[in-house]
Amino acid sequence: MEANSQTIEIPLLIVGSGPAALVIAKVVSGRGLPSLVVGHQATDNAEPVVLDSESIEILEPHGVLSVLRPYATAQDPFTITPLAFENALKHHCVADMLVTVYDRMHIDEADMSNGGLHGGLTDGNTTWGIYADAFVDVSEFSVDLNTAVHQAAAFGNELMSNIT
Amino acid sequence: MPTPPSEEQIIDWFEDLSNWGRWGDDDRLGTLNHLTAAKRISAAKLVREGLSISCSWDIRTGQQPGATVESQRYMLSTGLGLDEEGRRGLMGGGRAGGAQEFIGMVFHGLDVTHLDSLAHLFWDGKMYGGAPSSLVSDRQGALKHDVLALRDGVTTRGVLLDIARLRGVEVLDPADHIYPEDLEAAEEAAGVRCEAGDVLLVRTGEGGARLREKKKYNANKPRSGYQAACLPWLAERGISMIGSDVAQDPTPSGYKNVSMPIHMVGIVAMGLWLIDNCQLEDLAEACSEKDRWEFQFMLSPIRFQGVTGSPVNPLAIF
């Protein structure tokens, strides 16, 4: 595996699959914090889910609801499949100048301390040194769409309150 | 590998490489001021064969790798049924028919071949020339530096520097960034020298990967591109516009606060015009076959008021 001299410094590193990864990225981006989403894959759940009022309140201020609206299976109550939720939101993250998305990559040889991470980011051929001030692995978050959105917002808000 | 400039150096370039005021206080052309009438005439003389090659990708509906949203095409009227004689009778005279559609897309991103106007990016809340970023608004789009600045199009000499070919690889490793030394080595190999007013196209080979992998192509990944060290070089040579088969800046760039130095310093400070996501595979093949790496270059944006760029189909003419 090839090492290289370039390193990645990022305030927040988000790894793991599922909707929470993308919601965290949008929540902190809306408050000016750059993040890197690594190795995200959408869940394959195509069962429509009604977004509860708490999820709506979380997503609306960040413009996320407007992005999702064309993909909803019903508008009132707002209903969407987790698959469509993630596919649409992923594109929105890619377009966000504060969010970087790298698919098919993973972190190895990570050293975690004080909530941050120092390690290597690899695509299997090349490895970049990575220094993240904060780190979250969303694979521990709920698979339920609403709960994942709540957990993501709670994480994002706590992180922002620690920074500001 | 040359030493990359520090981030402090790049931030200094916002001033040192600035073209603000150089061509007047209300300049809209930026580095395209390097392009003179004489240059256009001499570029036209490069046409000897009458062969024209596109440097653009097809725009397709449906999910595409690297596309921000799916490009939209809604038909307003179609030819469906009009080839059946019975139906035709329902349409009055029945012999004339036609089709129309609405199209829509987000051309910025990693999919569509597009031009960035000088209203596309801001640094410290300012656009090129010091115009406030708030001149780009929801209601009116870009009130300054929209793509109409290029309403008369661009025609000049184009130069292709094929860095993948120079390295002898199909596609550059994402950590192998392109430095001025590489541009000069490619110039030497091609027997050309980039001059004032030229459009410079640089090939990393990423377009070949996109052709081979089709829908499976992963655009969300590290990719090579122009290292920030190219900025003073581009300024010194007086390049009017750059393009590549990536989005110019390598990712990751290695810089924390100016993560896209070519975009940021280029557009905001220098007024440099960028063509992202070119399809350079066909052009590279033609250049290689002819052993000719210069050509007449033509590009014309849509004249859409208030828009921060344009989908484009740049042409190389031999």
Boltz contact constraints between the chains, C-beta under 6 A:
constraints:
  - contact:
      token1: [A, 4]
      token2: [B, 175]
      max_distance: 6.0
  - contact:
      token1: [A, 6]
      token2: [B, 175]
      max_distance: 6.0
  - contact:
      token1: [A, 6]
      token2: [B, 254]
      max_distance: 6.0
  - contact:
      token1: [A, 8]
      token2: [B, 252]
      max_distance: 6.0
  - contact:
      token1: [A, 9]
      token2: [B, 256]
      max_distance: 6.0
  - contact:
      token1: [A, 91]
      token2: [B, 68]
      max_distance: 6.0
  - contact:
      token1: [A, 91]
      token2: [B, 69]
      max_distance: 6.0
  - contact:
      token1: [A, 95]
      token2: [B, 68]
      max_distance: 6.0
  - contact:
      token1: [A, 101]
      token2: [B, 220]
      max_distance: 6.0
  - contact:
      token1: [A, 102]
      token2: [B, 220]
      max_distance: 6.0
  - contact:
      token1: [A, 102]
      token2: [B, 221]
      max_distance: 6.0
  - contact:
      token1: [A, 103]
      token2: [B, 218]
      max_distance: 6.0
  - contact:
      token1: [A, 103]
      token2: [B, 220]
      max_distance: 6.0
  - contact:
      token1: [A, 104]
      token2: [B, 218]
      max_distance: 6.0
  - contact:
      token1: [A, 126]
      token2: [B, 175]
      max_distance: 6.0
